[in-house]
Each structure stands twice: as C-alpha cells, then as structure tokens.
C-alpha cells in the first residue's frame, strides 16, 4: 500500500519545531518498505507563513483550510509540535498525525519504514485530551 508522508522541515533535513511555521514539507511516497518519491513543498499556504498571524485567519473556524487542502494528498503528517486546533483539523480531514522528538527528516522516514516511528502523544507540550498515548507507527498502521 502506498503511503504519502509530509514531514515539517526547516530546510529539507532538520525537523521544524512548529508545524504552522515550517518553511517546507518533505513529502515522501513510500511503499513496501521503500521510498518511491520525495519532493520538497514550500509552505506558502499556512496562515503563519502567509503573514496572517494575528489577523484571526490562522486559528478561527476554517482558518486551516489552505493547509488542509495543500496536504490533502498525504496520509500522515509528522512534526515536532503544533497547535491543538490544526492537529484536530488534520485528524478530522482523515490525515494521521505524529508528534515526534526526532530531529531529522531521515530519522523520521527510516523509523517509519522500520515500523518504529514513535508518536510522543504530545501536542503543544501537553498530553492529548482524547486519551491518545505514545505508540509506534509504521507501514500499514494508522491511529
């Protein structure tokens, strides 16, 4: 089964600290334990990166529509941190989320392919209110 994974990254190598402020997404298409395709998408669609911070467009109802549309072809999004609202919006759109403490894109993709990618279960440095707990995620698995 093909899976498309978007990883929030500063430069294509290091993971970004905050999903909405990430300059890029490294998007991998993987299947059968291998990488089929990799692309680097510039983040010109999140409200934070579009200069809309403080304008009420990033966190109100429908404020994440552009980023949801830009990542709608992805099955999984990986980041080191993000706001609760966008986390919930992505999950509601059917996109799985993993919050990780990995530092590089290579670490994330290798851990995913090996079936040992750990979701820390933390969003914005707080535990998920929905009882979501840390677990490993790998090919063919979804929360």
N, C-alpha and C positions, 0 to 999 in steps of 0.2 A: 504494500500500500504506500503510495506517495504521500509525503507529509511536507508541508511548507512551513518553515520556522523563521520568524522575524526576531532578530536579536538587536536590542537597543545598544548602539555603539557610538563612541566618541569619534572614532577615526577608522573604523573597519577592523580594528584589532582589540582595543580596550572596551569593556562594557561601560555604558553610560550610567551615572548614578541615578538619574531621574528620567523616566520614560518620556514625559512630555517635552523635556528639554534636550533630548538626544538629537545630535545633528544628523545622524544616519540610522538606518536599519540595515543590518546584514541579513539578507533573505536567502535561505538555503532551501533547496528542494532535495529531499532525501528519500531513498527507497532501498529496501533490502540491505541495510547496514552501510550504504554508500551515499556519497554526495553526487547528485545528478547535475545540479546547477547552483551557482552562487551569484548574487547581484548585490550591489550596494545602492540603496534608495536614499536619496536626500530627504530629510524631514522638512518639507515645505508645506506641511498640512496640519501640524498640531498648533493650537492657538498660541502656546508659549513661543514657538519658533516663528510665528507669523506676526509677532509684536502685539498680540491682543491681550496680553496679561493685564489684569486689572480692568479690562473693558467688559467683563461679565460674559465673554464669549467662550471662555475655556471651561467654566465649571457649572454653567446653568443647564437646564434641560435642553438636550440637543446640541450642547456645546462640543461634544466629541464626534459629531457626525463626519467631519472631514477625515479624521484619523481612522475611524472605523471603516470608512469607505476605502481609504488607502491601503488598509491591511486586511480587507475582506477576503482576499485570496489566501490568507495564511490560516493555518490550523492552530498554531502555537506562537505565542509572543513571550520572549524572555527578557527580563530587565532586572536591574539591581534594586529598583524601587519605583513606586508610582503612587498616585493618589487613589484613594478608595473609589471615587466615582468612576474614573476611567477603567479601573480594574473591573468593577461591576458591569460597566457598559460593554467592555470587551467580552466578558463571560456571557452576558445576555445576548450578544451577537453570535454566540457559538464559537468564539475564539478562546482557546485554553490559555491560561496564564501561568507562568512560573516566575517566581521571585527567587533570585539566586544570589549567592555570595561569591560566585565565580568572578574572576577578574578579566578574563579574555574570551573573545568570541571562539577561539579554538578550543578552550577548555569546555565551553558550553556544548559545542557541536560534538566533540568527542564523547563527553558524558552522555549526551542524548543517544548517540549511536551505540554506545556501550550499555544503554539501559540503566544508567546510574545518575541521571540528572536529578538533583535534589531541589525540590521546591521548599524553601525555608518556611513557608506558611506565614510569612510576614509581609505586610503591605504598609508602607509609611512607618516602619519601625513599630507597628502594633500588630498583634495577632488578629487573624481574621475573625470577624464576629460570627461567621456562619459555621464555625467549628472546623474549618479547613485546617488540617495539620500537616506538618512536614512529611513528604513522601518522595519516592523516586519515580521518575517518569522516563519512559523510553519508547522506542518504536512500537506502535500499535496500542499504546496505553493512553488513556485520557482520564482526567479527573471526573 
